[in-house]
Amino acid sequence: MFLNELKSNYHCYKLFGLIKPYGFTKDPKLDNYILVMQYASEGDLHKYLQKEFTEIDWKTKIIILEYISRGLFTIHDENFIHRDLHSGNILVDDRSYNMP
């Protein structure tokens, strides 16, 4: 199942430029698999908005929504389902939206 997630993530990355997956590793203590992805300099969307919401202009807020919508469209267009969409698992890179 985890390998399928990695494959689908990579497939969507190639189509739309979502955060790049590099592979996976296994936590030896918890025995869990962890997806290794491109560094997102701004962290997740929840933390980014908590820190920067009043500083972001409306144009950038709309661009962020557009990127999220395009990402979801790409995922659904490829017959994948996200299953756990929330601001804590949307990663933000300062190059993504031309952020200040």
C-alpha positions as CSV (number, residue, x, y, z in Angstrom):
1,M,0.0,0.0,0.0
2,F,2.8,2.4,0.9
3,L,4.5,1.8,-2.4
4,N,1.3,2.7,-4.3
5,E,1.2,6.0,-2.4
6,L,4.8,6.7,-3.5
7,K,4.0,5.8,-7.1
8,S,0.8,7.9,-7.2
9,N,2.7,10.8,-5.6
10,Y,5.4,10.7,-8.2
11,H,3.0,10.4,-11.0
12,C,1.1,13.5,-9.9
13,Y,4.4,15.3,-9.3
14,K,5.4,14.7,-13.0
15,L,2.0,15.9,-14.2
16,F,1.6,19.1,-12.2
17,G,4.8,19.8,-10.3
18,L,3.6,18.9,-6.8
19,I,6.3,18.6,-4.2
20,K,8.7,16.0,-5.5
21,P,8.9,12.6,-3.8
22,Y,12.4,11.2,-3.5
23,G,11.6,7.8,-2.0
24,F,10.8,6.3,1.4
25,T,12.5,5.1,4.5
26,K,11.5,3.1,7.6
27,D,11.6,4.4,11.1
28,P,13.4,1.6,13.0
29,K,11.8,2.5,16.4
30,L,8.2,2.9,15.3
31,D,8.4,0.4,12.4
32,N,6.6,2.9,10.2
33,Y,7.4,3.9,6.6
34,I,8.1,7.6,5.9
35,L,7.8,9.3,2.6
36,V,10.9,11.4,1.8
37,M,9.9,14.5,-0.2
38,Q,11.4,17.8,-1.5
39,Y,12.0,20.3,1.3
40,A,9.1,22.8,1.7
41,S,10.7,25.9,3.0
42,E,7.5,27.4,4.5
43,G,6.3,24.1,6.1
44,D,2.7,23.2,5.9
45,L,-0.1,25.6,4.8
46,H,-1.6,25.7,8.3
47,K,1.6,27.0,9.9
48,Y,2.3,29.3,7.0
49,L,-1.1,30.9,7.3
50,Q,-0.9,31.3,11.1
51,K,2.4,33.1,10.6
52,E,1.8,35.1,7.5
53,F,-2.0,35.5,6.9
54,T,-2.2,39.3,7.5
55,E,1.0,39.9,5.4
56,I,-0.3,38.0,2.3
57,D,-2.2,40.0,-0.2
58,W,-5.5,38.7,-1.7
59,K,-3.9,38.0,-5.1
60,T,-1.5,35.5,-3.4
61,K,-4.3,33.9,-1.4
62,I,-6.2,33.3,-4.6
63,I,-3.1,31.9,-6.3
64,I,-2.6,29.5,-3.3
65,L,-6.3,28.3,-3.7
66,E,-5.7,27.9,-7.4
67,Y,-2.7,25.7,-6.9
68,I,-4.6,23.6,-4.4
69,S,-7.5,23.2,-6.8
70,R,-5.2,22.3,-9.7
71,G,-3.5,19.8,-7.5
72,L,-6.7,18.2,-6.5
73,F,-8.0,18.2,-10.1
74,T,-4.8,16.4,-11.2
75,I,-5.1,13.8,-8.5
76,H,-8.8,13.2,-9.3
77,D,-8.2,13.3,-13.1
78,E,-5.7,10.4,-12.6
79,N,-8.4,8.5,-10.6
80,F,-6.6,8.9,-7.3
81,I,-8.3,10.0,-4.0
82,H,-6.5,12.1,-1.4
83,R,-8.5,10.8,1.6
84,D,-7.0,13.2,4.2
85,L,-7.0,16.7,2.8
86,H,-6.3,19.4,5.4
87,S,-4.0,22.4,5.8
88,G,-1.5,20.4,7.8
89,N,-0.6,18.2,4.8
90,I,-0.5,20.8,2.1
91,L,3.2,21.7,1.8
92,V,4.3,25.3,1.0
93,D,7.5,26.3,-0.7
94,D,8.4,30.0,-1.0
95,R,8.9,29.6,-4.7
96,S,5.5,28.1,-5.2
97,Y,3.4,31.2,-5.1
98,N,6.0,34.0,-5.6
99,M,5.8,34.7,-1.8
100,P,7.5,37.8,-0.2
